Amino acid sequence: MSPTRRVLTLMMTAFFIAPSARLREPPSHVRVAEGFGWTELMASMDRMDAAMMSVKPSGTTDVDFVRLMLPHHLAALDTARTELLGGHDPQMRRLAQEMIVDQESEIQLMQLWLEQHAPMEP
C-alpha cells in the first residue's frame, strides 16, 4: 500500500470511528486564512452525513456498502476541491489532486456497479 493510500485509510478510519467527535470549530492552534475553508469543509461533511443517513438498508451488504460509499466519496471530492482553492502546502494540494482523480474513478465504478446489481431506490 502506498504511503498516500495508508494516510488516507487512517484518516477515513478515524473519520468513521468517531464522527460525533468531529469538531465544528477549528482547534485554537489552527489558523483559517480569512475565514475560508473551514465552513466549506464542514458543510461538505454535513451534506455527506445527511446523505448517508438517508440510505435505506437493502438487505444486501454489497449494495449498502456502495450506496453509503457514494456520498462519502462525493464529500472527498468537495473537501479536496476546497483544499485546492484555499490550501497552500504543495504536498497537501498534490494529495487533493490525486484524491479527485481516484475518487471520481471510484464513483464511476460504483455507479456502474449499482446500475447492474441493484434496483433503483424509490
Rosetta blueprint (number, residue, H / E / L):
1 M L
2 S L
3 P H
4 T H
5 R H
6 R H
7 V H
8 L H
9 T H
10 L H
11 M H
12 M H
13 T H
14 A H
15 F H
16 F H
17 I H
18 A L
19 P H
20 S H
21 A H
22 R L
23 L L
24 R L
25 E L
26 P L
27 P L
28 S L
29 H L
30 V L
31 R L
32 V L
33 A H
34 E H
35 G H
36 F L
37 G L
38 W H
39 T H
40 E H
41 L H
42 M H
43 A H
44 S H
45 M H
46 D H
47 R H
48 M H
49 D H
50 A H
51 A H
52 M H
53 M H
54 S L
55 V L
56 K L
57 P L
58 S L
59 G L
60 T L
61 T H
62 D H
63 V H
64 D H
65 F H
66 V H
67 R H
68 L H
69 M H
70 L H
71 P H
72 H H
73 H H
74 L H
75 A H
76 A H
77 L H
78 D H
79 T H
80 A H
81 R H
82 T H
83 E H
84 L H
85 L H
86 G H
87 G L
88 H L
89 D L
90 P H
91 Q H
92 M H
93 R H
94 R H
95 L H
96 A H
97 Q H
98 E H
99 M H
100 I H
101 V H
102 D H
103 Q H
104 E H
105 S H
106 E H
107 I H
108 Q H
109 L H
110 M H
111 Q H
112 L H
113 W H
114 L H
115 E H
116 Q H
117 H H
118 A L
119 P L
120 M L
121 E L
122 P L
